[in-house]
Amino acid sequence: MTPMTCRVCGVTVPAGEFCGNCGATESGRRGDGPAWLRLSAYAAAPAEHVLSPSVISTIFPSLPRHSRTAFRVALIAVVALMLGSALPLWQAALIGLLGFGLPLLFLAYLRETDAFADLSVGTLVNTAVLGVAFGVGWGIATDVAAARTDDDALGLPVSTTRILVTGFAIPLGFLILLLAPMVLMRFWRPGVRESLDGFAIGSLGALCFVSAGSLTRLAPQLANGPVDDDGQSPIHLVIAGAIQGVAIPLTAAAVGGAVGATLWFTRRTDAGRRPRWYAVTSPTPAVAFAFALYLGLGVLDVFAPPSNVETGVYALLAVVALYALRIVVHSTLLHEQPDDARPDEPMLCPQCDHVVPDLPFCARCGVAGHAASRTSRAQRRSTRPVPAGP
């Protein structure tokens, strides 16, 4: 294969649309941003721009290309079921979907991406158990410590606590417990350190935490029967379901995943000078962003705006959190320590299905090698493509 010298890293690699060593495009693209950022091609799904509004490739970054449609349909189905339960006021069904919908979908993602083999069942179970335990404890403690009046049908009460407690202490405590399962696993059983491993552990712990907390607070509502007979309007239940079942879990998964990806990130040994503390791949910006986001939600709770404003703010913050996660995942995949390169060996790319040199990035589509699971990489290396005969 004809060699080329990368315009960014200066390494001689097989010619292609992307550098197989650092992932840079062969020639600069409009709107690509700095060379180290490569905005035109998301490292986990290079057919998409980094700033594309794609929920599936953001919250499920390791998914093989052929599985994304199925997960997109599943996510739409979960949201549709929530809507279908809220409109006829089927409160019990809606509470079940709020508690288990997105966590079960994330478990399906972990199974599809070999996480139970790469991370071990024990690591994932411990993460989930810690998340559930902290979530139940948080739900009970907040109900006892901050007695609310005017509770709505799905436990989205108007705050009656003082601004200092509601606007600062509660969001900080929530964030600490949300991140605690992932932090404990990082220092107890770190295993092999790859950014998407940290993403999976962080997102799983966060989803289990918020889901367990929601179920703990909403469980008393089940005593009223399967249908809400308290005179609540369907629109009210739809809004509450959208916040509790979609916006809050997606925000938590994005925050936990972003912090986890930075904690499991291992910098390339050939990267030159050490990155600054404020680099996107450092935990400091991710944690600061998470605190600012949940502080904003705490302030929102203090002022208790109209439901349409509240819904809009929750939706906006969820979108911002997903974009932050997308940028963190993209940056860590671009700059973490890759597998040993074997440019003379062929390998099948799981994204574009082309046979390319075994390098950290696909020379054809630019996907990062670490976007695929370790199990997938090992299987593709054990059954390398064989050139067809003359």
C-alpha positions in Angstrom: 0.0 0.0 0.0 1.3 3.5 -0.9 2.7 5.3 2.2 1.9 8.9 3.2 3.2 11.2 5.9 0.5 12.5 8.2 0.2 16.3 8.2 -0.5 16.3 11.9 1.6 13.7 13.7 4.3 13.4 11.0 4.2 9.6 11.0 4.5 7.6 7.8 1.4 5.4 7.5 -0.4 3.6 4.7 -2.3 6.1 2.5 -5.9 6.6 3.2 -8.6 9.2 4.0 -7.4 9.2 7.6 -4.1 8.8 9.3 -4.0 5.3 10.9 -1.8 6.6 13.7 -3.6 9.7 15.0 -6.9 9.7 13.1 -6.4 13.1 11.5 -7.9 13.6 8.1 -5.6 13.3 5.1 -6.3 16.9 4.2 -8.0 19.6 6.2 -11.8 19.7 6.0 -13.9 22.8 6.4 -15.2 23.2 9.9 -12.9 20.6 11.2 -11.6 22.8 14.0 -8.1 22.3 15.5 -6.3 19.2 14.1 -6.4 17.6 17.5 -10.2 17.8 17.7 -11.3 16.5 14.2 -14.9 17.8 14.4 -15.9 16.4 11.0 -15.8 12.7 12.0 -16.9 11.5 15.4 -14.4 8.9 16.6 -17.1 6.3 17.5 -19.2 6.8 14.4 -17.1 8.7 11.8 -20.0 9.1 9.3 -21.4 11.7 11.8 -20.1 15.1 12.7 -19.0 15.5 16.3 -21.7 18.0 16.9 -24.5 16.0 15.2 -27.6 15.5 17.4 -27.4 11.7 17.5 -28.5 10.3 20.8 -27.8 6.7 19.9 -24.1 7.0 18.9 -23.6 9.3 21.9 -25.2 7.3 24.7 -24.2 3.9 23.1 -20.8 4.7 21.5 -19.5 1.2 21.2 -22.5 -0.1 19.2 -21.6 -1.8 15.9 -22.9 0.2 13.0 -25.5 -2.5 12.1 -27.0 -2.5 15.6 -27.7 1.3 15.8 -31.0 1.1 14.0 -32.4 -1.6 16.4 -31.4 0.5 19.4 -32.9 3.6 17.9 -36.2 1.8 17.4 -36.0 0.4 21.0 -35.4 3.9 22.5 -38.3 5.3 20.5 -40.4 2.4 21.7 -39.6 3.1 25.4 -40.5 6.8 25.0 -43.7 5.9 23.1 -44.7 3.4 25.9 -44.2 6.1 28.5 -46.4 8.4 26.5 -49.0 5.7 25.9 -49.1 5.0 29.7 -49.3 8.7 30.7 -52.2 9.7 28.4 -54.7 7.2 29.8 -53.4 7.9 33.4 -51.9 4.4 33.8 -49.7 5.6 36.7 -48.4 2.2 37.8 -47.3 1.2 34.3 -45.6 4.6 33.8 -43.7 4.3 37.1 -42.4 0.9 36.0 -41.3 2.3 32.7 -39.6 5.3 34.4 -37.7 2.9 36.7 -36.7 0.2 34.3 -37.0 1.5 30.7 -33.6 3.1 30.0 -31.6 1.0 32.5 -32.7 -2.2 30.7 -31.9 -0.7 27.4 -28.4 0.2 28.7 -28.0 -3.4 29.9 -28.9 -4.6 26.4 -26.2 -2.2 25.1 -23.6 -3.7 27.5 -24.4 -7.2 26.3 -24.3 -6.2 22.7 -20.8 -4.6 23.1 -19.2 -7.5 25.1 -19.0 -5.5 28.3 -19.7 -8.6 30.4 -16.6 -10.2 29.0 -14.4 -7.1 28.8 -15.3 -5.7 32.2 -16.4 -8.9 34.0 -19.9 -9.6 35.4 -18.6 -8.9 38.9 -17.6 -5.3 38.1 -20.9 -4.5 36.4 -23.0 -6.1 39.2 -21.1 -4.3 41.9 -21.5 -1.0 40.0 -25.3 -1.6 39.7 -25.7 -2.7 43.3 -23.9 0.4 44.6 -25.9 2.6 42.3 -29.2 1.1 43.5 -28.2 1.2 47.2 -27.2 4.9 47.0 -30.3 5.7 45.0 -32.6 4.1 47.6 -30.8 5.8 50.4 -31.0 9.2 48.6 -34.7 8.8 47.9 -35.5 7.9 51.6 -33.2 10.6 53.0 -34.5 13.4 50.8 -38.1 12.5 51.6 -37.3 12.6 55.3 -35.0 15.7 55.4 -36.9 17.9 53.0 -40.6 17.3 53.6 -42.4 18.6 50.5 -45.9 20.0 50.0 -47.7 20.0 46.8 -46.3 16.7 45.5 -47.3 16.0 42.0 -48.5 12.6 40.8 -45.0 11.5 39.8 -43.0 12.9 42.7 -41.9 16.1 41.1 -42.6 18.3 44.2 -42.2 22.0 44.6 -39.3 22.9 46.9 -40.0 24.3 50.4 -36.5 24.1 51.7 -34.2 27.2 51.9 -32.3 28.3 48.9 -28.9 27.4 50.4 -29.9 23.8 51.0 -32.0 23.2 47.9 -29.8 25.2 45.6 -26.4 24.0 46.7 -26.3 21.2 49.3 -28.8 18.9 47.6 -27.4 19.1 44.1 -23.9 18.5 45.5 -25.0 15.5 47.5 -26.9 14.1 44.5 -23.8 14.5 42.3 -21.5 12.9 44.8 -23.7 9.8 45.2 -24.3 9.6 41.4 -20.6 9.4 40.8 -19.7 7.3 43.8 -20.2 3.8 42.3 -18.0 4.7 39.4 -15.3 6.3 41.6 -15.3 3.3 44.0 -14.9 0.9 41.1 -12.1 3.0 39.6 -10.0 2.6 42.7 -11.1 -0.8 43.8 -11.3 -2.8 40.5 -9.9 -0.6 37.7 -8.9 -3.5 35.4 -7.7 -2.5 31.9 -8.1 1.2 31.5 -9.8 2.3 28.4 -12.1 5.3 28.2 -15.2 3.5 27.0 -14.9 1.1 29.9 -15.1 4.1 32.2 -18.0 5.4 30.3 -19.9 2.1 30.6 -19.3 1.9 34.4 -20.1 5.6 35.0 -23.3 5.5 33.0 -24.5 2.2 34.5 -23.9 3.5 38.0 -25.6 6.8 37.3 -28.7 5.1 35.7 -29.1 2.7 38.5 -28.8 5.5 41.0 -31.4 7.8 39.5 -33.8 4.9 38.7 -33.6 3.5 42.2 -34.1 7.0 43.7 -37.2 7.6 41.5 -38.7 4.3 42.3 -38.2 4.8 46.0 -39.9 8.2 45.9 -42.7 7.1 43.6 -43.5 3.7 45.3 -46.1 5.2 47.6 -48.1 6.3 44.6 -48.7 2.6 43.7 -51.0 2.4 46.8 -53.5 4.5 44.8 -54.0 1.7 42.3 -52.9 1.3 38.7 -54.8 4.3 37.4 -54.4 7.9 38.7 -57.8 8.9 40.1 -56.7 12.1 41.8 -57.9 14.4 39.0 -54.4 15.0 37.4 -54.5 15.9 33.7 -52.9 13.6 31.2 -50.6 16.4 30.1 -49.3 16.8 33.6 -48.4 13.1 33.7 -46.8 13.3 30.3 -44.6 16.2 31.4 -43.7 14.5 34.6 -42.9 11.3 32.7 -40.7 13.1 30.2 -38.7 14.7 32.9 -38.4 11.6 35.2 -38.2 9.0 32.5 -36.1 10.6 29.8 -34.4 13.9 30.7 -33.1 13.0 34.2 -31.8 9.5 33.2 -30.2 10.7 30.0 -28.5 13.6 31.9 -27.3 11.3 34.6 -25.9 8.8 32.1 -24.2 11.5 30.2 -22.6 13.0 33.3 -21.5 9.7 34.8 -20.2 8.5 31.4 -18.2 11.6 30.7 -16.5 11.6 34.1 -15.9 7.8 33.9 -14.3 8.1 30.4 -11.8 10.7 31.7 -11.0 8.6 34.8 -10.3 5.5 32.7 -8.5 7.5 30.0 -4.8 6.6 29.5 -2.8 9.1 27.6 -0.7 8.1 24.6 2.9 7.6 25.4 4.0 9.4 22.2 1.8 12.4 22.8 4.5 14.8 23.8 3.9 17.2 26.7 1.4 16.4 29.4 -2.0 17.9 28.9 -3.2 20.7 31.1 -5.7 20.2 33.9 -8.3 21.9 31.9 -7.9 19.5 28.9 -11.1 17.8 27.7 -9.6 14.4 28.6 -9.0 15.5 32.2 -11.6 14.7 34.9 -11.5 18.3 36.2 -13.6 19.9 33.4 -16.0 17.0 33.4 -16.6 17.2 37.2 -16.9 21.0 37.1 -19.4 20.8 34.2 -21.4 18.2 36.2 -21.6 20.3 39.3 -22.6 23.4 37.3 -25.3 21.4 35.6 -26.8 20.0 38.8 -26.5 23.4 40.5 -28.6 24.8 37.7 -31.2 22.1 38.4 -31.1 23.0 42.1 -31.8 26.6 41.3 -34.7 25.5 39.0 -36.2 23.6 41.9 -35.9 26.7 44.2 -37.8 29.0 41.9 -40.4 26.3 40.8 -41.3 27.9 37.4 -44.3 26.9 35.3 -44.3 23.3 34.1 -43.6 24.3 30.5 -40.6 26.3 31.5 -39.4 23.5 33.8 -39.7 20.9 31.0 -37.8 23.1 28.6 -35.0 23.7 31.0 -34.7 20.0 31.8 -34.7 19.2 28.1 -32.1 21.8 27.3 -29.8 20.6 30.1 -30.1 17.0 28.9 -29.1 18.1 25.4 -26.1 20.0 26.7 -25.1 17.0 28.8 -25.3 14.7 25.8 -23.2 17.1 23.7 -20.6 17.3 26.5 -20.5 13.5 26.7 -20.1 13.3 22.9 -17.1 15.7 22.9 -15.4 13.9 25.9 -15.9 10.4 24.3 -14.6 11.7 21.0 -11.5 13.4 22.6 -10.6 10.4 24.7 -10.9 8.0 21.8 -8.6 10.2 19.7 -5.9 10.6 22.3 -5.7 7.5 24.5 -3.0 4.9 24.3 -3.9 2.5 21.4 -3.2 -1.2 20.9 0.1 -2.1 19.4 0.1 -1.2 15.7 0.6 -3.9 13.0 0.5 -2.0 9.8 1.6 -5.0 7.7 -1.4 -7.1 9.0 -4.9 -6.7 7.5 -7.9 -6.2 9.7 -11.7 -5.9 9.0 -13.1 -2.5 10.1 -16.3 -3.0 12.1 -17.7 0.4 10.8 -17.0 0.5 7.1 -16.5 -3.2 6.6 -13.3 -2.6 4.6 -10.0 -4.5 5.0 -7.5 -2.0 6.3 -4.1 -2.1 8.0 -4.2 -3.0 11.7 -3.6 0.6 13.1 -5.2 2.6 15.9 -7.6 4.2 13.4 -9.2 2.9 10.2 -7.5 4.5 7.3 -10.7 4.4 5.3 -13.4 5.8 7.7 -11.4 7.1 10.6 -13.1 5.2 13.4 -11.0 4.7 16.5 -9.9 1.1 17.2 -11.0 1.5 20.8 -14.5 2.3 19.8 -15.0 -1.4 19.4 -14.8 -3.8 22.4 -11.6 -5.7 23.3 -13.5 -8.9 22.5 -14.3 -7.7 19.0 -10.7 -6.6 18.4 -9.3 -9.9 19.5 -11.8 -11.9 17.3 -11.0 -9.8 14.3 -7.3 -10.3 14.8 -7.6 -14.0 15.3 -9.4 -14.4 12.0 -7.7 -11.9 9.8 -8.9 -11.5 6.2 -7.1 -13.7 3.7 -6.3 -12.2 0.2 -8.2 -13.8 -2.6 -6.1 -15.9 -5.0 -5.4 -14.8 -8.5 
